[in-house]
């Protein structure tokens, strides 16, 4: 297999390939790459990997800045035609060669490949190093959007560990008059960024500036690849979710609550209605994003509250292989590792 690497310039070719891949991710969609390139100003490489004229993989890669210099980041990539050991090996070798000899300290990848799949450990045979900290969630919580009705989805959730009070709370929220709507209106998104920042201050978690989220609306909202879902009570927003709609999956990206009317169970109904909307549109999976893995699922963890809430809908844990780096400059990469150790001790002790 003689791999050629060429930049792809046609959105249709790119997105059709990504959507059919076994490790599909919205973070490798064409519009997400536009958001990164134009919205956030990252130099972008949309690479296609060809075996003769047969496209076997794609990888949207971004030039990023780090304390000690520049590196290349491939979020949730590369995307493979099949989870085949030979294909993955050739693609990784080609990816390394493409960026070698330039100014980059290292190459970082974090494909959505489960640990249980043997192909996930292949990077370690090619000189990649397991990262001390992960970037994208490595233990997301999934719900299968089975059937065509609320009853069928509820049956599946109850059979997969749904909290016994959740159906009652969902009915209660509806009875009290909580309503759900989806919005692509800029004022609503600005309200979301306001309450997200407020939640960040109150609960001590890191977020980006408002433009980071508003530009997602600009580059992805027009195509319904991201949506803002809002739970309202008496005309006031009480909870909000930003979701990605791409491929066969709907994923929760960011959430916040306004602190208004906490007892009406607005966040619970909001998430449930988002699942139902995804089911109606034919999506197969609802990705609730990161939760604590089983071995760390304890009330002592700072992440227990939201993990317990997400797990309460029923579903199952998926374990992805951790983010890996391939060093190009070993000396500078040594200091990168030291900084990552400090960050783990300082900020990520429960990961």
N, C-alpha and C positions, 0 to 999 in steps of 0.2 A: 504494500500500500504506500504510494508516493503522494504525500499530502501537499497541496498548494494552498497558500493563504492569500485571499483576496478580499478587499473591502467591498461590502455589499451596499448598494445605493438605492435599492428598491424596497419600499416598505412592505409591499404585498408578499414578496418572496420571503422576507425576514419573518413577518408575523405568522404566516402560514406554517413555516418550519417550526417556530417556537411553540405554537399551539398544539402541534402534533407530537411534540417531544415528550418522553417519559419523565423528564425533569423540568417541565415547563414552569416558568415564573414570570409574573408581571414585571419584575425588575430586569427582565431581558426583552421586554417589548420595545417596539420602535418608538412609541411615544414617550416611554420612560427614558429612553436614551436622548430624545429631544429635550426633555425636561432637565436632564443632567447637563447636556451640552449647552443649550441656549439659556435655559432658566438659571442654572447654577454656575455656568461658565467653565465646566470641566472639559478639557480636551478629550475627544471621544474617538474610539476606534470601533467600527462595526465590522468585525472580522468574520469571514466565511471560510470554512475549511473544506476543501474539495478533494475527493479521490477521483482523479480525472475530471469529469464534469458532474460528478455525483456529490451533492452537498451533504456532508455527514455531520456537521456541527456549525454552530455560530457562537460568537462571544462578543458582547458589548463590553468594552473595557474603558476605564476612565483614568486619566492622569490626576492624581491626588497629591496634596501637600501634607507633609508630616514634619515633626520637629527637626529631624535630621536630613530632610530632603524630600524628593519626589518618589512616588511609587505608583504602580498600576494596580487598580482594583477592578475585579470582575465580580460584580454582585450577582449571586445565584447563577453563575455560569462556570464553565461553558455549558451550552445547551447541546445535547447529543441526540442524534437520530435514534440511537438505541443504546441501552446501558451495556455496551459491549466492551470487554477489556482491551481488545486490540485497538478499537476506535478511540477510546478514551486515552490510551497510552500515546498514540500518534498525535492526537489533538493537543495534549499537554506538552509534548516535546516541541510541537510546532509553535505553541503559544510562548514557551520559554525562548525559543530561537528568535521569534519575531521581536521581542523586547530586549534581548540580550545586547550588550555592547552600547547601550544608550546611557542616559544619565540616571536611570532608575535604581533605587536601592533594592527593591524587591517587587515581586509579583504576588498579589493576594487574590485567592479565589475561595468561594464558599458555595459550591453547587448544592442544590436541593436533592442530595442522594442519601438515602437512609443508611445508617450504620450497618444494618443487617445485610445489605447488599455488598458482596465482596468487592465489587468494583470501586467502592468508596475509599478503600485503603490504597488504591493504586498510586496516588500522588506520593506517598511515603517511599515507594520504590524508586521514585524519580528525583529524589533530593528535596522534596517539599518538607517543610517543618510545621508541625501542628502548632497553631497559635495559642498563646496563653489565654487570651480573651477571644470570645466569638464576636462577630459583627451582627449578622442576621440571626434570628432566633434558631437555635438548634433543637429545641424541644417544643414545637408548636402543638396545639390541641385541635384535633379535627373532628368534624361532624359530617356524616354522609347524608346528603340531601335526597333521601329516598322518597319514592312515591310521587304523587301528584296532589296531595291534600295535606292539610294541617294534621289530621288524625294519623295519617301514615307516618309523618315525620315525628309526631309526638310518641307514637308507639316505638319507633326506632330509638329515640332518645331515652325513653324510660327503660328499654331493654339494655341500654348501654350506660346505665349509672346515673340517670337524671335525678336530681334531688327531689325527694317526695313532695316538697312544698312548692316547687317551681311551677307546676301547672296551675296551682291555686293562686299564686302571686301574679301570674300572667293574666288570668281571668279577672283578678281584682283590679289590676291596672286598667284594663279595658272598661270594667264596670264603673270605675271612678272617672272615666272620661279622658284618659291619656290617649293622645293621638300621635301618629308617626307620619312624617313626610320626608321626602328626599329633595335636596336643593342643590342647584348649580349657581345660585345667586351670590355674588360677591359679598353683599352685606351679611348674609348668613355665615359665610366662611370667616369673615372678620370677627363675628361674634364667637365663633368656635375658637379662633386663635386667642381671643381675650380670655375665655374661660380655661383654655388649655394652659395658658401662662399662669393663671390664678391657681389652678390645681398643682402646677409644678412648684410654685412657691409654698403652698400649704403642705404638700406631701414630699417635698425635697427630691424631685427627680429631674433629670436634665431634658431640655427640649431645644429645638432650633428657634431662630427668629421667625416672626410671622410670615415673612416673604417665602420661606422654605415651603410652607403649606399652601399659601395662596398661589404660588407658581404651579403647584400640582393641579390646581383647578384650571389654570390657564392652558397647560399643555396636555392634560389628560381628561379634564372634566367635559370638554366639548364632545369627546368621543365616548362618554359614559364609562371610561376606564377607572375613574375614581368618582365617588359620590359621597356627599355629606348626608347622613341620616340624622333626623332630629326628633326627639321625643318632646311633646309639648303638653302642658297642663294649664288649663285656663288661659291659653294664648301665650304662655311663657315657656321658653326652652328649659328643660330640666336635665337632659342628657343628650350627648351628640357622639356620633361615630363617623370616622372617615374610612371608607371601604374601597378596596380594589376589586374590579370585575374584569377578569381576563382568563382566557383559556377555559378550563373546566372548574375554576375555583374562584370563590369570593373570599377575600382576606380582610380582616380587621387591622387597620394600620395604626390609628390613633383614636383615643376616646377621652371624654371629659364629662364631668357633671357640673351643674351650676350651683348645687347646694340648695336649690329650691325644691320644696315638697319631696324630701327624701323618702317619706313613708308610702308613697303611691307606687313604688316599684317601677318607675319609668325606665331605668337602665335595663331591667330584665325584659320588659316588653319590647324595648327598642331592639335589643339583640335578636329576640325571637322573631320579630317582624322582618328583620333583615334576612334571617334564614329563610323565612317563607317567601320573600321576594326573590331570593336567589333560586329557590326551588321552582317557583313559577317560571323563571326565565331559563330553566334547563341546566343550571350549573350543578355539578356533581358533589362538590365539597365546600364546606364552610370552614375556613381556617381562622381560628380565634387568636392566632399569633402565640406569643411566648407564654408558657406556664412553667412552674417549678416541676422538675422531673420527680418521679416517685421517691427517690432516695433523699430528696431535699424538701419534700412536701410536708412541712411542719409549721405550726403557728409561730414558731420562733423566727421564721424568715420574714424579711421585710416585704417579700413578694407574695406572701401567703394569701393576702386578702383578695387580690385580683385573680390569682391562680385558682382559688377556691370558688370564686364566682363563675369563672369560665368552665371549670370542670363540672360545675353543678348542672350544666345543660346536658350532660352525658356526652359520650364520644370516646376518643382514644388518643394516646400520646404517640407522636412520631418523633424519632430521634434521627437527626441529620448528622453526618460527619462534620466535625468542627472545621472552621476556617483554617486554611493552610497558606503558608508563604513559601515562595522560592527566592532565596537571597541571591542578588547579583553582586552586591558589595558586602562582603562578609564582615568587615570591620564596622561599618556604619550599622549593619543589621544587628550586630551584637548590642549596640547601644539602644536600638529599637526594642530589643527583647528586655533589656533592663527597665526601660520606661514602662513597658507592658506589665512587668512584674509589679512595679510600684502602683500602677493603676488598678491591678487586680486586688492588691492588699488594701488600697485606699478606698476603692469604689465598688468592687465586684466580689466581695468576700463570699457571697452566697451563690456564686455561679460555678 
